[in-house]
Structure formats: C-alpha cells, structure tokens
Amino acid sequence: MRRINFWDLHASKLGFAWSVAEGMSLPAGLTLDPVTGVICGRPAQAGSFSVDLVLSDGHGSTSTVAVDLAIVSKLSIATPTVSVAKAHRGYAARLKSVGGVAPDVWRVVHGTLPPGIRLDSKAGQLVGTARRAGRRRVTVQVSDALGAASTSAIVLSVVR
C-alpha cells in the first residue's frame, strides 16, 4: 500500500509555498523544497546555522519559523595507531573519533584482539592485561547515533 501525503498533493494547488526569508540563505550545498519544506543535500561545511523559513499561501499571508541547523563533520577514527602493550601488565589505550553525533559505539569488525585485551564499546578504550607477546591486526568500527560508521585497521603489539 502506498502512503499519500495530503500536504504534498494539495500544497501547490492551495498556493502554499516554502521559502528562505529574504536576506538569509541555507548553508552551501543544501536546498529547500518549496512544496514540502524539506531541507536536503550535502552540506559543504560543519557548524551551527540559523535560518528563517517562510510559509506563504496564495492570499499573501505568511508565517515565519526560525530553524537552527546543526551540521556535524563526517564521522572518522582519529587514532589509527595505539601504544605497545607489555605482557602481564595492565594496558589501556583510548581510540578517538571525530565528527558524527554522540554517543559512539565501538566494535571489532575483523580480526581478534590479543588474549586478555578487550574493546570497551562505549568508551572506545582497549583495556586489560595481555597474556602473551605477539602482534595482532584488527579492524575497529565506530558508529554514531545516526548510524554513520567509520572503520580503521590498527595493529596492537604486545612485548615481553
């Protein structure tokens, strides 16, 4: 069954139209659909932006709404390298993400961490006590609240 939005069908017939208030503009890369009022596109830069949107009818009446847009940078992993761990000693190394929308969730998506070391999914921290020397290559992933994800390969070396 197809859903039909009453507003989409009748807005233009009734003379309603959305626009950006005079003297204002949307951030570069975004556009406003005059029928639906939907803002879409790929923003050129991150930041906080305020814009006034105007809804007009065919009789000259208008209503203005102030809209605050928060645009975050693309989610990525900022720490693809980690420090060397020592066998039989406590270890902690924090992975860091940039961009995206909190909270982040971390996980290993390929490979396995050295025995005794685990990844704290909420803190993005490698913690534990490695049981033996060796080298492991793993791919970690961070996902944000909107479902965006970024992956990075890391190598964790454990020495005696």
N, C-alpha and C positions, 0 to 999 in steps of 0.2 A: 504494500500500500504506500503510495506517495503522499508525503505531507505537503500541504499547500499553505503557505504563509499569507494570510489575509492582507497584511501590510504590503508585501511585495506585489500582490495582484492589483491593489487599489491605490497605492500611494501616488503613483504618477497620474492616474485617472482623476484623483481628487485634487490634484495640483500641489501635493506636498513635495518638498524637496529639501535635502540636507545640503549645507554648505559650510565652509570655514568662514568665520567672521572677517569682515574687511580689515585689512592691515595685519592679519595673522596668517600663519601658514603651518602646515603639518611638517614634521621632521622630514628631511630629504629621504626619498625612497618610499614614502607612504602616500596613499591616496584615499580619498573619501568617496564612497559610492553615494551619489546624490539620492538614490531611491531608497536604499536600505539603511544608510547611515553607518555602514560597516567601514572601519578603517583597516586597510590591509597593505601588504607589500613587504619589502625587505629594507628595514631602516639602515641608513648609511653610517650611523654612529650611535653609541650608547649615551644615555643621560636621562635627565628629567625634563619634560616639556609640558607646557600648559598651552592649551588652545581652546578657543570658544567656538562651539558648533552652533549653527543656526538652523532651526526647522521653520520653513516658510510654507504657508498654504496659498492657494490660488486667489485668496481675497486680500492678500497683503499683510496678514497677521504673521507675526514671528514669535518664536520662543528661543531663547539662547541658553545653552548649557555649557558650563566650564568643565573641561576634561583635562585631567592630569595624566600624562603618559609616562610610564617608567619603562625605559628600554635598557635591557642589560646586554652586556657583551656576550659573545658566544662562549659556551662552557668549554673549558680546556683544562688539562692537567699541567700544572706549573712545575712539578718536581719529578722529572723522569729519572733522576738518579737518587740513590739512597746511600747512606753511610755503611761501612763494613761492620758486620756483627762479629762478636767473639763467641766461640763455642762455650757453653756452660755459664754464660754471663747474661744478665738481663739486657734486653735490647728494646729500643723504642725509636721509631723514625716516623715523622708525620708527612703524609702526602698532602699536597696542596692543590686546590683547584682555583681557577679564576673564572669570573663570569657566571652565567646561569642564575637560577633562582633557588635560594636555600629552602629546605635543607638538602644536603647532598647525601647520597648513598653510594658507598664504595663496595666493590667486589672483585675477586679474581675471576677473570673470564677464560684464561688459558694458562696452563702450567700449574705447578704446585709450589707453595712456599716451603722453605726448609722446615723439617720437623721441629716443632716447638715454637714456631713463629706463626702468628695469625694476623689477619687484617680486621681491625675494628671497623665495621661497616658504617657506623655513624660518625666516628671521629676521623676516619681516613688515616689511621695510625697502624703501623706494623709494630706489634708488641710480642714479647715472650722471651724465652730462653732457648736459643738454638742448641740442639743436642749433639751436632757433629759438624765438622768443617765441610765445606763444599760451595758450590755456586749454583744458583737457580735463576732461571729467566722466566718471568711471569708477565702476563698482560693484565693490567688492572683497568677497571672501568669506574667512572664516576657518573652518576645520573642525578639530575636535579628534579625539583618539584614539578616541573612541566614535562618531564620525560626526556629532555635532551640528554645525550650521553657523549662521553669522550673516553677514548682508550689510550693507553700508553704502555709500552714494554719497559720493564725495569729489570735490573739484574741485582740480586742480593747475594753478596759474597759473605761466607762465614769462614773465619780463620780460627786457628787453634789458640 
